[in-house]
Structures are given as C-alpha cells and as structure tokens.
Amino acid sequence: MGTTDLPFLASRGEPKLVALVGPHNAGKTTILGSWYQLVGRSGRAGEALFAGSYSLEGWEAVAHALRWNGGAPGFPPHTSSGAGRRPGLLHLAFREADRMPVDYLFADAPGEWFHRWAVDENAPDAEGARWLADRASAFVVVADCEALAGRSRGEARNDLVQLIRRLGSVRRGRPVALVWAKADVEVSAGIRDAIWGAMRLAAPEAARFRTSVSDFSIGDIRHDAAESMLDLLGWSFERTARGFDIPRSGVSCDDPFFLVGART
C-alpha cells in the first residue's frame, strides 16, 4: 500500500502504524515476513483473529524468500531506498470476539533512510524516515547482532546509538522496543551495554526482545524462533493504543451530501 491508500483504510477506524527502524541489512524485512507466515499458519495473533489484508501481494513478495522449496534457505531481498520517498505499507486487520476489526500498518522501509535521518534530521533523502517518525504508533528498533559482532562492530554500534538518540528526540512518549535480531550471533557485553544504555536514555520504559529465524540459546536457555517472533508481534499489538489521523481534503462542490459530510 502507498500513502494515497490511507484515507480509504481510515474510513472504518484509526489505523495503527508500527515502524520497524534500523540500519541496512538489520533484518527488518525478515521480521515482517516471519510475522506474516506465522499468522498465516494459525490465522491468529494471540487472542486476535486474522480479519483480512489489503496488501496480500506485498506480504507474499516479502515472505516468498523465507519459504523452503527444497533448496537452500533464503532471505527477503534488500528493500531499495529508490523504491519511493515514502515507505511501502503492509496491512493486516485483526478482530477480537465480536468487535470491529482493528487495522495495523507495518512499514517496510530501507535502512539507508534511517542512517541519513540519524545524521541529519532534515536531509532531503530522509523524507521517508521523517514521515514514519511523525506518524508511527509504536517503534521497533532492530539491532543487527551479526553486524555488532563483525569486523565493523564499532561503527555499527555508533550508527545504532546515533539512530536511537535521534528517535528519542522525536518519539513524544510513544512505545519503543529494542530487538536483538539474528540473536543466534553472540554480541559482546560492552556493545550490548552501550546500546541498551542509549535506549534507556531515549526511552526509559523500552521493552527488549531477541529474534532469529532459527532456534537459539542464551546461556543454558533454549529459545524457540517462532515464539520469539510472536512475542514481538504481540507487543506491537498491545502497545499501539493510538493510531494517527489521516489528513482530510477540503470539499469544493455544491452537493449537500458532501458538504454535510465535510462538517462531521
């Protein structure tokens, strides 16, 4: 979905936008694809039942690479920063019992946007990041354990800390979670402490999660990959208590029906 589709979606309620924020190749698209596949297996997320989507083709494009076809496992392709100045939005609707469906939007945005935004909030090529920062109902900051344990771990740490600080300056009390993606890769305690310390300053009540596409161990504790992804998805649903307003266009006609509607 594009931003021009939002007024149509908002006609039945206030959509809630979950922004996955993180550097290039951190695993944001993989998390989205995993969520879609897990919801597709059960038809629910926690107690909420799947109630439709206006972006099934987009979800399928994201999740296709994660499906096993008898060969080597794959991952979704990199989200291009040239795909548009505003993010592509993936939609899921859920309902509980006999209540009206609630609409959730998930942003699949390239990491390059967030890097430019962290360096310069007003950068011309960071418009998509600014759009998300202004409208998101909740933020999921994705930390790439593979990069944070690699040869350029110092640079990866500094870039993520800079991004967290930028987010802290604009979040306006909205909920934030820090996700250690690719959690099967061990990161040094010093780097973890530096990143978590920056997060605590930016969002003192921030939640923490670990995710991976395969089961992983932390110490002597074994973690199920599917459960770890669903825990994060559940947090995203629980903490998005408010959505965002869709700008309303003015009415420039003499039709009484539309004139009355414009005043409501």
C-alpha positions in Angstrom: 0.0 0.0 0.0 1.0 3.6 -0.6 0.2 6.7 1.5 -2.5 7.6 -1.0 -4.4 4.5 0.1 -4.7 5.6 3.7 -7.9 7.6 3.5 -9.7 4.6 2.2 -8.4 2.4 5.0 -9.2 5.1 7.7 -12.8 5.1 6.6 -13.6 2.4 9.2 -11.3 3.5 12.0 -8.0 4.9 13.1 -5.1 2.8 11.6 -2.2 1.9 13.9 1.3 2.1 12.4 4.2 0.0 13.6 7.5 1.4 12.4 10.5 -1.0 12.2 13.6 1.2 12.5 17.1 0.0 11.9 20.2 0.0 9.7 20.7 -1.6 6.3 20.5 -5.4 6.4 19.5 -5.5 10.1 16.6 -7.9 9.4 13.6 -5.7 9.4 12.0 -7.3 6.3 12.8 -10.7 7.6 10.9 -10.0 10.8 7.9 -8.8 8.7 8.0 -11.9 6.5 8.2 -14.2 9.6 5.2 -12.4 11.2 3.1 -13.0 8.0 4.0 -16.6 7.8 3.3 -17.3 11.4 -0.1 -15.5 11.3 -0.8 -17.5 8.1 -0.3 -20.8 9.8 -2.7 -20.2 12.7 -5.0 -17.4 11.4 -4.4 -15.5 14.7 -2.0 -13.5 16.7 -2.6 -14.3 20.4 -6.3 -13.9 21.0 -6.9 -11.8 17.9 -8.2 -13.4 14.8 -7.0 -12.5 11.3 -9.6 -10.3 9.6 -8.1 -9.5 6.2 -5.5 -7.6 4.4 -5.4 -5.1 1.6 -1.7 -5.9 0.8 -1.5 -9.6 0.4 0.6 -9.3 -2.7 3.1 -7.2 -0.8 3.2 -9.7 2.1 3.7 -12.6 -0.4 6.6 -10.7 -2.0 8.2 -10.2 1.4 7.6 -13.8 2.6 8.4 -15.7 -0.6 12.2 -15.9 0.0 11.6 -17.3 3.5 9.7 -20.4 2.3 11.6 -23.6 1.9 11.4 -25.0 -1.6 13.7 -27.9 -1.2 16.9 -25.9 -1.8 19.0 -23.6 0.4 17.0 -21.3 2.7 16.9 -17.7 1.7 16.0 -14.2 3.0 13.9 -11.4 1.6 15.8 -9.1 -0.8 17.1 -5.8 0.4 14.4 -3.0 0.5 15.6 -0.5 -2.0 16.0 3.2 -1.0 15.0 4.1 -4.5 11.6 2.5 -4.3 9.9 5.8 -3.3 10.4 8.7 -0.9 7.7 7.4 1.4 7.5 3.9 2.8 5.6 0.9 1.4 3.0 -0.1 4.0 1.8 -3.6 4.7 -1.6 -4.1 6.2 -3.2 -6.6 8.5 -6.6 -6.5 10.2 -7.4 -8.4 13.4 -10.6 -8.7 15.4 -11.3 -10.0 18.9 -14.6 -11.8 19.6 -17.4 -9.7 18.0 -15.6 -6.4 17.9 -14.9 -4.4 14.8 -11.6 -5.2 13.0 -8.6 -3.1 14.0 -6.2 -2.1 11.2 -2.4 -2.3 11.6 0.1 -1.0 9.2 3.7 -2.1 9.1 6.4 0.0 7.3 8.9 -1.8 5.1 11.5 1.0 4.8 15.2 0.9 3.7 17.9 1.2 6.4 19.6 4.0 4.3 16.7 6.3 5.1 17.3 5.9 8.8 21.0 6.3 8.5 20.6 9.7 6.7 17.9 10.7 9.2 20.1 9.9 12.2 22.9 12.0 10.7 20.7 14.9 9.5 17.1 15.1 10.6 16.3 17.4 7.7 18.2 15.6 5.0 16.3 15.6 1.6 16.7 11.9 1.2 15.4 11.1 4.7 11.8 12.2 4.0 10.5 8.6 4.4 12.1 8.3 7.8 10.6 11.7 8.9 7.2 10.5 7.7 7.4 7.4 9.8 8.8 9.2 12.9 5.9 11.7 12.8 3.1 9.1 12.3 4.1 5.9 14.0 2.1 4.5 16.8 5.0 2.4 18.1 8.6 1.9 17.1 10.6 -1.4 16.9 14.3 -0.6 16.8 16.1 -3.5 15.1 19.7 -4.2 16.2 21.8 -6.4 13.9 23.7 -8.8 16.1 25.7 -10.0 13.1 27.0 -6.5 12.3 27.5 -5.8 16.0 29.8 -8.8 16.3 31.6 -8.4 13.0 34.8 -6.6 12.0 33.0 -3.2 11.8 31.2 -3.6 15.1 32.4 -0.3 16.5 31.0 1.6 13.5 27.7 -0.5 13.7 27.4 0.3 17.4 28.0 4.1 16.9 25.5 4.2 14.0 22.8 2.4 16.0 23.4 4.6 19.1 23.1 7.7 16.9 19.8 6.4 15.5 18.4 5.7 18.9 19.3 9.2 20.1 17.5 10.7 17.1 14.4 8.6 17.8 14.5 9.6 21.4 14.3 13.3 20.4 11.1 12.8 18.4 9.2 9.9 19.9 6.9 12.0 22.1 6.2 9.3 24.6 5.3 6.6 22.1 6.2 3.0 22.9 9.6 1.6 21.8 11.1 -1.9 21.7 14.7 -2.8 21.1 15.0 -6.1 19.2 18.3 -8.0 19.1 17.8 -9.6 15.6 19.9 -12.6 14.5 20.1 -13.4 18.2 21.9 -16.7 17.5 25.1 -14.5 17.0 26.8 -13.5 20.2 27.5 -9.8 20.9 30.0 -8.6 23.5 28.6 -7.3 26.8 30.3 -3.9 26.2 28.5 -3.3 23.0 25.2 -4.5 24.3 25.5 -2.3 27.4 26.3 0.8 25.2 23.3 0.2 23.0 20.9 -0.5 25.9 22.2 2.4 27.8 21.4 4.7 24.9 18.0 3.2 24.6 17.3 3.7 28.3 18.1 7.4 28.0 15.9 7.7 24.9 13.0 5.6 26.1 13.3 4.6 29.8 10.4 2.2 29.6 11.6 0.5 26.4 11.0 -3.3 26.0 13.6 -5.8 24.9 13.3 -8.8 22.6 15.5 -11.3 20.8 14.6 -12.8 17.5 16.1 -15.2 15.0 14.9 -17.3 12.1 16.2 -20.4 13.8 16.1 -21.6 17.4 18.8 -20.2 19.5 20.3 -20.4 23.0 21.1 -17.7 25.5 23.3 -19.3 28.2 21.5 -22.5 29.1 18.1 -21.3 28.0 16.8 -22.6 24.6 14.6 -20.1 22.7 12.0 -21.1 20.1 12.4 -18.9 17.0 8.6 -18.8 16.2 7.7 -17.9 19.8 10.3 -15.1 19.9 8.8 -13.6 16.7 5.2 -13.9 18.1 6.2 -12.3 21.4 7.4 -9.2 19.5 4.3 -9.1 17.3 2.1 -9.4 20.4 3.9 -6.4 22.0 3.4 -4.4 18.8 -0.4 -5.1 19.0 -0.7 -4.4 22.8 1.2 -1.2 22.8 -0.4 0.5 19.8 -3.3 2.1 21.7 -3.5 5.0 19.4 -3.3 5.5 15.6 -2.7 8.6 13.5 -5.0 11.0 11.8 -5.3 10.9 8.0 -5.3 14.5 6.6 -8.7 15.3 5.3 -9.1 17.1 2.0 -11.5 20.0 1.6 -14.7 19.7 -0.4 -15.1 22.1 -3.3 -18.6 21.3 -4.7 -22.2 22.3 -4.1 -23.5 18.8 -3.4 -25.3 19.0 0.0 -24.3 15.4 0.8 -20.6 16.1 0.6 -21.0 19.5 2.3 -22.7 17.8 5.3 -20.0 15.1 5.4 -17.2 17.6 5.4 -18.5 19.1 8.7 -18.8 15.8 10.6 
